[in-house]
Amino acid sequence: MKQQVQKFGRFLSGMVLPNISALIAWGFFTAIFLQGGWFPNEKMAAVISPMLNYLIPVLMGYTGGKMVYGTRGAVVGAVATFGIIIGGSIPMFLGAMIAGPLGGWLVKKLDGLLKDKIPTGFEMLYDNFSAGILGMILVMLCFWIMGPLVEGASNALGNGVKAIVDAGMLPLASVIIEPAKILFLNNAIQYGVLTPLGLADAAVSRKNPSTFCWKAT
């Protein structure tokens, strides 16, 4: 059981680690150009929110789909991730970790059922239309069902963490986080729960998110 959980955790980490550079780029933009940053610039700061809400989750969904089924899985995973992004109102890092691999897995199963039954000469037509139709269905599914569910779960987990912090029992958070590190689930908790919670707090306080990193260190 432990090995299975560790394998699952490594898979989730595998979606995050290749995209750390995108997170670093976003962090530089917030530290430099956001109001209260080193060199505030309203035009350059306009890219901060789209990068956080769209680019990074789509990259994670693309990576997750690719890990499951190569380029075809990556494309369908990215399309599905976009549906879950639009279906929620928070940064959908956790949603991307679900929608990306789900898209890759479904297109893999679809190819397993139909690939050998496609007449010769129609392979390209099948590849494009099957991925497109499946992607459309997944966008609707993620928008109407998965997006609200993931947002509700993230909010519930975030409220639990916030309650611990507000009660002055911050060390209790380690009871969850430290075992998760051993099981390679720390990235899922960080980007699925803690990061959206911190970003929501930063949006309310109107402070540069990078200041929280400096205070933490």
SULTA-V481275 format. One record per residue. N is the residue number from 1. SS is DSSP state (a for helix, b for strand, c for the rest). OMEGA is omega in radians with two decimals (NA if undefined). BURIAL is + if it has 16 or more other C-alpha atoms within 10 Angstrom, else -. Layout:
n: [N/N]
ss: [SS/SS]
omega: [OMEGA/OMEGA]
burial: [BURIAL/BURIAL]
This chain:
n: [1/2/3/4/5/6/7/8/9/10/11/12/13/14/15/16/17/18/19/20/21/22/23/24/25/26/27/28/29/30/31/32/33/34/35/36/37/38/39/40/41/42/43/44/45/46/47/48/49/50/51/52/53/54/55/56/57/58/59/60/61/62/63/64/65/66/67/68/69/70/71/72/73/74/75/76/77/78/79/80/81/82/83/84/85/86/87/88/89/90/91/92/93/94/95/96/97/98/99/100/101/102/103/104/105/106/107/108/109/110/111/112/113/114/115/116/117/118/119/120/121/122/123/124/125/126/127/128/129/130/131/132/133/134/135/136/137/138/139/140/141/142/143/144/145/146/147/148/149/150/151/152/153/154/155/156/157/158/159/160/161/162/163/164/165/166/167/168/169/170/171/172/173/174/175/176/177/178/179/180/181/182/183/184/185/186/187/188/189/190/191/192/193/194/195/196/197/198/199/200/201/202/203/204/205/206/207/208/209/210/211/212/213/214/215/216/217]
ss: [c/a/a/a/a/a/a/a/a/a/a/a/a/a/a/a/a/c/c/a/a/a/a/a/a/a/a/a/a/a/a/a/a/c/c/c/c/c/c/c/c/a/a/a/a/a/a/a/a/a/a/a/a/a/a/a/a/a/a/a/a/a/a/a/a/a/a/a/a/a/a/a/a/a/a/a/a/a/a/a/a/a/a/a/a/a/c/c/c/c/c/c/a/a/a/a/a/a/a/a/a/a/a/a/a/a/a/a/a/a/a/a/a/a/a/a/a/c/c/c/c/c/a/a/a/a/a/a/a/a/a/a/a/a/a/a/a/a/a/a/a/a/a/a/a/a/a/a/a/a/a/a/a/a/a/a/a/a/a/a/a/a/a/a/a/a/c/c/c/a/a/a/a/a/a/a/a/a/a/a/a/a/c/c/c/a/a/a/a/a/a/a/a/a/a/a/a/a/a/a/a/a/a/a/a/c/c/c/c/a/a/a/a/a/a/a/c]
omega: [3.12/3.14/3.13/3.12/3.11/3.10/3.10/3.11/3.10/3.10/3.11/3.11/3.13/3.07/-3.06/-2.98/3.13/-3.08/3.11/-3.13/3.09/3.09/3.11/3.11/3.11/3.13/3.10/3.12/-3.13/-3.10/-3.03/-2.91/-3.13/3.08/-3.04/3.11/-3.07/3.13/-3.06/3.12/-3.03/-3.11/3.14/3.13/-3.12/-3.12/-3.02/-3.11/3.09/3.10/-3.09/-3.01/-3.05/-3.01/-3.03/3.08/3.13/3.08/3.13/3.10/3.09/-3.13/3.13/3.10/3.13/3.11/-3.12/-2.99/3.00/-3.04/3.13/3.09/-3.14/-3.11/3.13/3.10/3.12/3.12/3.12/3.13/3.12/3.09/-3.12/3.07/-3.11/-3.11/-3.14/-3.13/3.10/3.05/-2.97/3.07/3.12/3.10/3.12/3.12/3.10/-3.03/-3.11/3.10/3.12/3.10/3.11/-3.12/-3.11/3.12/3.06/3.11/3.13/3.10/3.11/-3.13/-2.94/-2.97/-3.08/-3.12/-3.13/3.12/3.13/-3.13/-3.13/-3.07/-3.13/3.11/3.12/-3.09/-3.07/-3.07/-3.14/3.12/-3.14/-3.13/3.11/3.11/3.12/3.14/-3.13/3.09/3.14/3.13/-3.12/-3.11/-3.01/-3.00/-2.98/-3.14/3.10/3.13/-3.14/3.11/3.11/3.12/3.13/3.13/3.14/3.11/3.12/3.10/3.09/3.11/-3.13/3.13/3.10/-3.13/-3.11/3.13/3.13/-3.12/-3.09/3.12/3.12/3.11/3.13/3.10/3.11/-2.98/-3.07/3.03/3.13/3.10/-3.14/-3.10/3.13/3.11/-3.07/3.12/3.12/3.14/-3.10/-3.03/3.11/-3.05/-2.99/-3.13/3.07/3.11/3.12/3.13/3.09/3.11/3.12/3.13/3.14/-3.09/-3.14/3.11/3.07/-3.13/-3.11/-3.14/3.11/3.11/3.14/3.14/-3.11/-3.12/NA]
burial: [-/-/-/-/-/+/-/-/+/+/+/+/+/+/+/+/-/-/-/-/-/-/+/-/-/+/+/-/+/+/+/+/+/+/+/+/+/-/-/+/-/-/-/-/+/-/-/+/-/-/+/+/+/+/+/+/+/+/+/+/+/+/+/+/+/+/+/+/+/-/-/+/+/+/+/+/+/+/+/+/+/+/+/+/+/+/+/+/-/+/+/+/+/+/+/+/+/+/+/+/+/+/+/+/+/+/+/+/-/-/+/-/-/-/-/-/-/-/-/-/-/-/-/-/-/+/-/-/-/+/+/-/-/+/+/+/-/+/+/+/+/+/+/+/-/+/+/+/+/+/+/-/-/+/+/-/+/+/-/-/+/+/-/-/-/-/-/-/-/-/-/-/-/-/-/-/+/-/-/+/+/-/+/+/+/+/+/+/+/-/+/+/+/+/-/+/+/-/+/-/-/+/-/-/-/-/+/+/+/+/-/-/-/-/-/-/-]
